[in-house]
Amino acid sequence: MLLGIDLGGTNIRIGQIDGAELVKKTSHPSPSKMALGESLEYLKTHIGAMMTPDVEGIGIGVPSVVDVVRGIVYNATNIPAWEEVHLKDVLEAEFGVPVRVNNDANTFALGEAEYGVGHGLRDVVGVTLGTGVGAGIVIGGTLYSGRNTGAGEIGSLPYLDATLEDYCGSNFFSRLHGTTGSEAAAAAAKGDAKAQAIWDEFGGHMGMLMQIILFTYDPEAVIFGGGISRAWPLFERATLAKMGEFPYPETVRNIRIEISRNPDIQILGAAALAKGVGVL
C-alpha cells in the first residue's frame, strides 16, 4: 500500500493505492493561509488519518520548485508560508516510511505514463492547462525532473509580449478578452461565433506550444490535463492547423494528442513516485 498526495491550490487530496487501484481517497482544504508550523501539523494530521500498517511509502506532488534529491520544497505557490520546507525529512520523521517529493506537473505526467492514457509508451509529455501551464517529461519510461523540477517548464518560455503561459492558460481569456475559459466555452457550445473565434485564437497559440514540444522533445504523445483541456473540441481544429506549419510533416503525423480521462491521475502519479517507478 502507498499513499499518493496531490497538494493542489484548493485542496489536499490523499489516496491509498494498492497496486494500480485507488482504494480510498480524502480531500481537505489547502492550508493556504496557515503559518508554516500550523500548515505542517495540518498536513501530518490528514496524512496520519490515512496511514495503515501496510503503507510502505508516501509520494507527494507540490506546485513549486522542489529539490528532488533532498525533498525540499521552495516557494509553494498556494502556501505562502512554504518558502523553504524540508518536507521529505519532516514526513519521514513523522511516519517512518520513505517519502518522495516532486512538482505536481511531473506527478501528472508520471501518472499518465504509468496508469493513464500514456501507459505503454516510452516518451510522453504531460501538460496541465489551468491558471498556469505546467509540464512533465517522461523519457524512455523515466520521469525527467531536472535538479530542481524545472525541466519542461515550457509555460515560462518568452512568447510574444509575455510567456506561453499567458497565452495558453486561463490568463489568455481574462487578459485579452475580459472573460473566462468556462464562459467562453459555454457560449461557444451554444453557437456563439465570437466565443468560437476566441477559442480559435487560443488554439493557434496552443499550436505554437505544440511545435515547441515537438522541436524539443519529439515525444510519442502529448497528454493535456487541467480544466482547459476539457474544452479540447473547441480549439482542436485551430491547434492542429497551426501544427501543420511545423517543418517536419512526418513528426506531426506521428504525434498522439490525448486528453486526460482520470481526475485522480495526480494522486496515482504521486503513488508511482513513492514506489520509485519511472523515477531517476
Phi, psi and omega per residue, in radians:
M1 nan 2.417 3.108
L2 -2.250 2.720 2.986
L3 -1.880 2.257 3.021
G4 -1.968 2.311 -3.047
I5 -2.216 2.237 3.057
D6 -1.942 1.857 -3.130
L7 -1.601 1.508 -3.051
G8 -1.524 3.126 -3.122
G9 -1.232 -0.452 -3.119
T10 -1.909 -0.711 -3.052
N11 -2.328 2.692 2.886
I12 -1.732 2.085 3.116
R13 -1.940 2.246 -3.088
I14 -2.163 2.273 -3.118
G15 -2.234 2.493 2.953
Q16 -1.613 2.176 -3.100
I17 -2.079 2.171 3.081
D18 -1.979 1.890 -3.020
G19 1.191 -2.053 3.088
A20 -1.894 0.220 -3.043
E21 -1.884 2.252 3.014
L22 -1.456 1.881 -2.996
V23 -1.660 -0.402 3.126
K24 -2.719 2.490 -3.102
K25 -2.469 2.458 3.013
T26 -2.234 2.749 3.125
S27 -2.430 2.379 -3.101
H28 -2.453 2.605 3.119
P29 -0.998 2.463 3.105
S30 -1.173 2.466 -3.107
P31 -1.422 0.907 -2.969
S32 -1.133 -0.482 -3.078
K33 -1.850 0.128 -3.109
M34 -1.489 2.679 2.987
A35 -1.212 2.902 -3.033
L36 -0.984 -0.965 -3.086
G37 -1.068 -0.751 -3.140
E38 -1.102 -0.732 -3.109
S39 -1.165 -0.632 3.124
L40 -1.219 -0.692 3.079
E41 -1.122 -0.680 3.101
Y42 -1.061 -0.815 3.141
L43 -1.114 -0.796 -3.123
K44 -1.097 -0.632 3.123
T45 -1.080 -0.789 -3.091
H46 -1.298 -0.580 3.041
I47 -1.159 -0.763 -3.130
G48 -1.005 -0.606 3.136
A49 -1.180 -0.319 -3.131
M50 -1.818 -0.091 3.133
M51 -1.299 2.426 3.016
T52 -2.298 2.880 -3.114
P53 -1.044 -0.396 -3.104
D54 -1.672 0.119 3.044
V55 -1.263 2.149 -3.039
E56 -1.813 -0.207 -3.125
G57 -3.033 2.834 -3.131
I58 -2.246 2.314 3.005
G59 -2.110 2.474 -3.091
I60 -2.461 2.304 3.065
G61 -1.827 2.275 -3.043
V62 -2.251 2.398 3.111
P63 -1.368 1.369 -3.067
S64 -2.901 3.079 2.933
V65 -1.363 2.365 -3.084
V66 -2.315 2.317 2.905
D67 -1.410 1.765 -2.986
V68 -1.257 -0.389 3.134
V69 -1.293 -0.822 -3.105
R70 -1.679 -0.130 3.116
G71 1.204 0.682 -3.133
I72 -1.786 2.269 3.117
V73 -1.723 2.290 3.115
Y74 -2.066 2.239 2.975
N75 0.902 1.020 3.078
A76 -1.063 2.250 -3.004
T77 -1.172 -0.466 -3.066
N78 -1.782 -0.093 3.106
I79 -2.297 1.604 -3.053
P80 -0.957 -0.522 -3.117
A81 -1.224 -0.289 -3.107
W82 -1.522 1.249 3.091
E83 -1.411 -0.645 3.037
E84 -2.693 1.893 -3.079
V85 -2.191 2.131 3.106
H86 -1.458 1.243 -2.932
L87 -1.148 -0.688 3.117
K88 -1.023 -0.851 -3.123
D89 -1.105 -0.734 -3.115
V90 -1.070 -0.839 -3.059
L91 -1.321 -0.615 3.099
E92 -1.165 -0.658 3.097
A93 -1.149 -0.600 -3.099
E94 -1.345 -0.730 -2.955
F95 -1.973 -0.198 3.038
G96 1.200 0.420 3.060
V97 -2.241 2.748 3.121
P98 -1.085 2.482 -3.128
V99 -2.233 2.328 3.016
R100 -2.106 2.410 -3.089
V101 -2.160 2.434 3.108
N102 -2.676 3.017 3.082
N103 -1.217 2.543 -3.053
D104 -1.166 -0.541 3.080
A105 -1.160 -0.570 3.106
N106 -1.249 -0.646 3.085
T107 -1.180 -0.552 3.048
F108 -1.086 -0.876 -3.118
A109 -1.088 -0.744 3.141
L110 -1.153 -0.695 3.108
G111 -1.073 -0.760 3.122
E112 -1.151 -0.677 -3.124
A113 -1.207 -0.584 -3.079
E114 -1.580 -0.686 -2.981
Y115 -2.206 -0.146 -3.005
G116 -1.946 -2.569 -3.030
V117 -1.256 -0.178 3.071
G118 -1.683 0.100 -3.108
H119 -1.069 2.314 3.130
G120 1.637 -0.142 3.107
L121 -1.710 2.645 -3.116
R122 -1.583 -0.674 -3.018
D123 -2.131 1.964 -3.030
V124 -2.386 2.445 2.952
V125 -2.025 2.163 3.077
G126 -1.800 2.280 -3.082
V127 -2.184 2.176 3.096
T128 -1.750 2.215 -3.086
L129 -1.960 1.887 3.123
G130 -2.651 -2.350 3.035
T131 -1.009 -0.729 3.042
G132 -1.973 -3.097 3.059
V133 -2.165 1.852 3.111
G134 -1.821 2.753 3.134
A135 -2.570 2.528 3.050
G136 -2.264 2.629 -3.024
I137 -2.163 2.212 3.014
V138 -2.020 2.062 -3.095
I139 -2.080 2.152 -3.128
G140 1.046 0.552 -3.128
G141 1.407 0.075 -3.089
T142 -2.058 2.299 3.066
L143 -1.195 2.203 3.069
Y144 -1.902 1.983 -3.073
S145 -1.764 -0.413 -2.904
G146 1.384 3.053 -3.063
R147 -1.160 -0.632 -3.062
N148 -2.169 0.539 -3.116
T149 1.025 0.403 3.135
G150 -1.546 -0.170 -3.127
A151 -1.125 2.291 3.083
G152 1.518 0.068 -3.125
E153 -1.346 1.134 -3.060
I154 -1.194 -0.371 3.119
G155 -1.086 -0.396 -3.115
S156 -1.567 -0.025 3.125
L157 -1.178 2.436 3.075
P158 -1.032 2.416 -3.129
Y159 -2.687 2.210 -3.080
L160 0.880 -2.135 -3.102
D161 -1.674 0.119 -3.056
A162 -2.574 -2.161 3.084
T163 -2.305 2.932 3.084
L164 -1.030 -0.600 3.130
E165 -1.055 -0.596 -3.130
D166 -1.263 -0.330 -3.129
Y167 -1.907 -0.262 -3.110
C168 -2.080 0.138 3.066
G169 -2.064 -3.004 -3.051
S170 -1.155 -0.372 3.107
N171 -1.085 -0.455 3.106
F172 -0.978 -0.773 -3.066
F173 -1.272 -0.727 -3.109
S174 -1.367 -0.726 -3.056
R175 -1.264 -0.681 -3.030
L176 -1.787 -0.372 -3.023
H177 -2.297 0.025 3.073
G178 1.063 0.585 3.136
T179 -2.476 -2.984 3.047
T180 -2.110 2.853 3.111
G181 -1.073 -0.701 -3.128
S182 -1.159 -0.695 3.108
E183 -1.153 -0.751 3.134
A184 -1.144 -0.629 3.122
A185 -1.182 -0.759 3.139
A186 -1.089 -0.738 -3.139
A187 -1.177 -0.758 3.135
A188 -1.101 -0.635 3.127
A189 -1.129 -0.408 3.115
K190 -1.600 0.073 3.091
G191 1.626 0.220 3.124
D192 -1.204 1.998 -3.064
A193 -1.157 -0.638 3.137
K194 -1.159 -0.701 3.106
A195 -1.139 -0.719 3.118
Q196 -1.129 -0.595 3.099
A197 -1.102 -0.623 3.075
I198 -1.095 -0.779 3.130
W199 -1.166 -0.585 3.081
D200 -1.139 -0.701 3.090
E201 -1.117 -0.784 3.105
F202 -1.028 -0.759 3.137
G203 -1.070 -0.580 3.068
G204 -1.091 -0.733 3.096
H205 -1.181 -0.659 3.091
M206 -1.127 -0.591 3.073
G207 -1.103 -0.625 3.071
M208 -1.202 -0.692 3.072
L209 -1.046 -0.734 3.121
M210 -1.119 -0.690 3.114
Q211 -1.067 -0.709 3.121
I212 -1.102 -0.733 3.100
I213 -1.085 -0.725 -3.138
L214 -1.162 -0.687 3.118
F215 -1.161 -0.703 -2.996
T216 -1.564 -0.596 -3.030
Y217 -2.128 -0.508 -3.131
D218 0.805 0.975 -3.062
P219 -1.391 3.030 3.008
E220 -1.290 -0.607 -3.089
A221 -2.604 2.593 2.947
V222 -2.014 2.245 -3.091
I223 -2.027 2.133 3.136
F224 -1.693 2.385 3.016
G225 -2.343 -3.083 -3.096
G226 1.577 2.903 -3.018
G227 -1.009 -0.695 -3.083
I228 -1.184 -0.501 -3.095
S229 -1.062 -0.425 -3.134
R230 -1.189 -0.282 3.109
A231 -1.644 0.266 -3.101
W232 -0.829 -0.735 3.132
P233 -1.034 -0.412 -3.116
L234 -1.418 -0.422 -3.134
F235 -2.134 0.102 -3.137
E236 -1.049 -0.861 -3.057
R237 -1.042 -0.798 -3.103
A238 -1.202 -0.626 3.106
T239 -1.111 -0.826 -3.123
L240 -1.149 -0.609 3.117
A241 -1.110 -0.750 3.121
K242 -1.187 -0.642 3.073
M243 -1.104 -0.442 3.113
G244 -1.118 -0.262 3.088
E245 -1.466 -0.101 3.140
F246 -1.075 2.408 -2.993
P247 -1.246 -0.178 -3.111
Y248 -2.083 1.577 -3.044
P249 -1.009 -0.599 -3.118
E250 -1.106 -0.621 3.098
T251 -1.100 -0.748 -3.141
V252 -1.164 -0.705 -3.140
R253 -1.107 -0.560 -3.044
N254 -1.528 -0.326 -3.051
I255 -1.277 2.415 3.021
R256 -1.760 2.312 3.018
I257 -1.961 2.140 -3.099
E258 -2.166 2.681 3.054
I259 -1.939 2.304 -3.130
S260 -0.995 2.416 -3.101
R261 -1.953 -0.179 -3.025
N262 -2.010 1.967 -3.124
P263 -1.160 -0.234 -3.132
D264 -1.812 0.287 -3.006
I265 -1.122 -0.518 -3.136
Q266 -1.281 -0.531 3.029
I267 -1.156 -0.770 3.105
L268 -1.132 -0.657 3.098
G269 -1.135 -0.663 3.077
A270 -1.127 -0.644 3.090
A271 -1.154 -0.705 3.071
A272 -1.063 -0.666 3.070
L273 -1.051 -0.742 -3.079
A274 -1.100 -0.652 -3.115
K275 -1.591 0.061 3.048
G276 1.348 0.261 3.114
V277 -1.249 2.216 3.039
G278 1.073 0.540 -3.118
V279 -2.145 2.272 3.100
L280 -1.161 nan nan
